[in-house]
């Protein structure tokens, strides 16, 4: 596997550089002179006035579960009625709540995914921040501090109450205190996206929680992608390096908030925030290394503030992102097991937050592309760049053909994307709305 990754590195990076600025515009034509099937795309708000909606999961009948980061989990019925199911501690209006669940900084109630047998077992999975498992290891930012969890919730048959909560993963690390870093408050870099992948296994996207050793540490779950069964046990085919926790599918990540599976072959792809340089899309390889290593005193670096080199050098000032990238690369080629990025954001970090493959022939020429939501981060001359990109990934997963900006007519902080069974794309934005985006083939 390591040899395969090494062999593909040079070619894929060259490919990424060639296609990074290649954009296909609506209305373009095919080589035979016939008009390509560019669909009509429309966005309709279905919920407004929410508190930082973070993620969604939509059932066959159109019912939609959604999370609000500082409030909790709710369900919208096919007819549009909303039931507030399970809340954070101290938040009113929910049928029940978790006294251990809290919202702080970037942390709170995040990902939601439904069990593949939901119709019969009424189970779904929710990622949240919890103080239940802190123990004694949460006195400083250099402690272990287990504080991100995944809950398995069982609903009543009427889908209006939570009748059981079982915490299936309880030992993902959390940042408890502020530090001398940009965006350095408590609760930084949790990842938090959940998706059910091939075979019904649960995938959990993680973040480095501003702890320099997290991504490369074999004993910690921060900075990792986990693949587990519905009880939280490791997938039997996970293949992390020797000494790593067996729940780990890949490691060496910074802050993954997007993950989905290519419909043609089930291959997992992630979308990941960069540190003011190089947001990335990556085709995951079982046991592979994302290449993020912000630890001090390694990779030619000296000491860094709070032992975290994630924003060095001159961390609080704008500067050439290429200089930052040379100092602490997102995908460090020192690692033999590096997974080369499919795409990087032309050297910028604008907050690539979510990902969903577009399914259905109603999407026309865009069917099969990876839609990625960009939050937009303007710092030191970085273009804000709020948008949804539709990325055409090469068959080998190591590069892109073209990138088309989704024509929505507005720009917001695109936090969550989910492809629904009816082939509509559901979109959550930090400003408080959830949209249903439809595509209509013009053929």
Secondary structure as the mmCIF struct_conf table of DSSP 4:
data_model
#
loop_
_struct_conf.conf_type_id
_struct_conf.id
_struct_conf.beg_label_comp_id
_struct_conf.beg_label_asym_id
_struct_conf.beg_label_seq_id
_struct_conf.end_label_comp_id
_struct_conf.end_label_asym_id
_struct_conf.end_label_seq_id
HELX_RH_AL_P HELX_RH_AL_P1 UNK A 2 UNK A 19
TURN_TY1_P TURN_TY1_P1 UNK A 20 UNK A 21
STRN STRN1 UNK A 23 UNK A 23
HELX_LH_PP_P HELX_LH_PP_P1 UNK A 24 UNK A 25
TURN_TY1_P TURN_TY1_P2 UNK A 26 UNK A 27
STRN STRN2 UNK A 29 UNK A 29
TURN_TY1_P TURN_TY1_P3 UNK A 31 UNK A 32
BEND BEND1 UNK A 33 UNK A 34
STRN STRN3 UNK A 35 UNK A 35
HELX_LH_PP_P HELX_LH_PP_P2 UNK A 36 UNK A 36
STRN STRN4 UNK A 40 UNK A 47
BEND BEND2 UNK A 49 UNK A 49
BEND BEND3 UNK A 51 UNK A 52
STRN STRN5 UNK A 53 UNK A 58
TURN_TY1_P TURN_TY1_P4 UNK A 60 UNK A 61
BEND BEND4 UNK A 62 UNK A 62
STRN STRN6 UNK A 64 UNK A 68
TURN_TY1_P TURN_TY1_P5 UNK A 69 UNK A 71
STRN STRN7 UNK A 72 UNK A 76
TURN_TY1_P TURN_TY1_P6 UNK A 78 UNK A 79
BEND BEND5 UNK A 80 UNK A 80
STRN STRN8 UNK A 82 UNK A 87
TURN_TY1_P TURN_TY1_P7 UNK A 89 UNK A 90
BEND BEND6 UNK A 93 UNK A 93
BEND BEND7 UNK A 95 UNK A 95
STRN STRN9 UNK A 96 UNK A 97
TURN_TY1_P TURN_TY1_P8 UNK A 99 UNK A 100
STRN STRN10 UNK A 101 UNK A 101
STRN STRN11 UNK A 104 UNK A 104
TURN_TY1_P TURN_TY1_P9 UNK A 105 UNK A 106
STRN STRN12 UNK A 107 UNK A 107
BEND BEND8 UNK A 108 UNK A 109
STRN STRN13 UNK A 112 UNK A 114
TURN_TY1_P TURN_TY1_P10 UNK A 116 UNK A 117
HELX_RH_AL_P HELX_RH_AL_P2 UNK A 118 UNK A 121
STRN STRN14 UNK A 123 UNK A 129
STRN STRN15 UNK A 130 UNK A 130
BEND BEND9 UNK A 131 UNK A 131
TURN_TY1_P TURN_TY1_P11 UNK A 132 UNK A 133
TURN_TY1_P TURN_TY1_P12 UNK A 135 UNK A 136
BEND BEND10 UNK A 139 UNK A 140
TURN_TY1_P TURN_TY1_P13 UNK A 141 UNK A 142
BEND BEND11 UNK A 143 UNK A 143
STRN STRN16 UNK A 146 UNK A 155
TURN_TY1_P TURN_TY1_P14 UNK A 157 UNK A 158
BEND BEND12 UNK A 159 UNK A 161
STRN STRN17 UNK A 162 UNK A 173
BEND BEND13 UNK A 177 UNK A 177
BEND BEND14 UNK A 180 UNK A 181
TURN_TY1_P TURN_TY1_P15 UNK A 182 UNK A 183
BEND BEND15 UNK A 185 UNK A 185
TURN_TY1_P TURN_TY1_P16 UNK A 186 UNK A 187
STRN STRN18 UNK A 194 UNK A 196
HELX_RH_3T_P HELX_RH_3T_P1 UNK A 198 UNK A 200
STRN STRN19 UNK A 202 UNK A 205
STRN STRN20 UNK A 207 UNK A 207
TURN_TY1_P TURN_TY1_P17 UNK A 209 UNK A 210
TURN_TY1_P TURN_TY1_P18 UNK A 212 UNK A 216
TURN_TY1_P TURN_TY1_P19 UNK A 218 UNK A 219
TURN_TY1_P TURN_TY1_P20 UNK A 222 UNK A 223
STRN STRN21 UNK A 224 UNK A 228
TURN_TY1_P TURN_TY1_P21 UNK A 230 UNK A 231
BEND BEND16 UNK A 232 UNK A 232
HELX_LH_PP_P HELX_LH_PP_P3 UNK A 233 UNK A 233
STRN STRN22 UNK A 234 UNK A 234
HELX_LH_PP_P HELX_LH_PP_P4 UNK A 235 UNK A 235
TURN_TY1_P TURN_TY1_P22 UNK A 236 UNK A 237
HELX_LH_PP_P HELX_LH_PP_P5 UNK A 240 UNK A 241
TURN_TY1_P TURN_TY1_P23 UNK A 242 UNK A 243
BEND BEND17 UNK A 244 UNK A 244
TURN_TY1_P TURN_TY1_P24 UNK A 246 UNK A 247
STRN STRN23 UNK A 248 UNK A 251
BEND BEND18 UNK A 254 UNK A 254
STRN STRN24 UNK A 255 UNK A 255
STRN STRN25 UNK A 256 UNK A 261
TURN_TY1_P TURN_TY1_P25 UNK A 263 UNK A 265
STRN STRN26 UNK A 268 UNK A 272
BEND BEND19 UNK A 275 UNK A 277
STRN STRN27 UNK A 280 UNK A 283
TURN_TY1_P TURN_TY1_P26 UNK A 286 UNK A 287
STRN STRN28 UNK A 289 UNK A 289
STRN STRN29 UNK A 295 UNK A 295
BEND BEND20 UNK A 296 UNK A 298
TURN_TY1_P TURN_TY1_P27 UNK A 299 UNK A 300
HELX_RH_3T_P HELX_RH_3T_P2 UNK A 305 UNK A 307
STRN STRN30 UNK A 308 UNK A 308
BEND BEND21 UNK A 310 UNK A 311
BEND BEND22 UNK A 313 UNK A 314
TURN_TY1_P TURN_TY1_P28 UNK A 315 UNK A 316
BEND BEND23 UNK A 317 UNK A 317
HELX_RH_AL_P HELX_RH_AL_P3 UNK A 321 UNK A 327
BEND BEND24 UNK A 328 UNK A 328
BEND BEND25 UNK A 330 UNK A 331
TURN_TY1_P TURN_TY1_P29 UNK A 333 UNK A 334
TURN_TY1_P TURN_TY1_P30 UNK A 336 UNK A 337
STRN STRN31 UNK A 338 UNK A 338
STRN STRN32 UNK A 341 UNK A 344
TURN_TY1_P TURN_TY1_P31 UNK A 346 UNK A 347
STRN STRN33 UNK A 352 UNK A 357
BEND BEND26 UNK A 360 UNK A 360
HELX_RH_3T_P HELX_RH_3T_P3 UNK A 361 UNK A 366
TURN_TY1_P TURN_TY1_P32 UNK A 367 UNK A 368
STRN STRN34 UNK A 370 UNK A 374
TURN_TY1_P TURN_TY1_P33 UNK A 380 UNK A 381
STRN STRN35 UNK A 387 UNK A 393
TURN_TY1_P TURN_TY1_P34 UNK A 395 UNK A 396
BEND BEND27 UNK A 397 UNK A 398
STRN STRN36 UNK A 400 UNK A 405
BEND BEND28 UNK A 409 UNK A 409
STRN STRN37 UNK A 414 UNK A 419
TURN_TY1_P TURN_TY1_P35 UNK A 421 UNK A 422
BEND BEND29 UNK A 423 UNK A 423
HELX_LH_PP_P HELX_LH_PP_P6 UNK A 424 UNK A 424
STRN STRN38 UNK A 425 UNK A 429
TURN_TY1_P TURN_TY1_P36 UNK A 430 UNK A 432
STRN STRN39 UNK A 433 UNK A 440
#
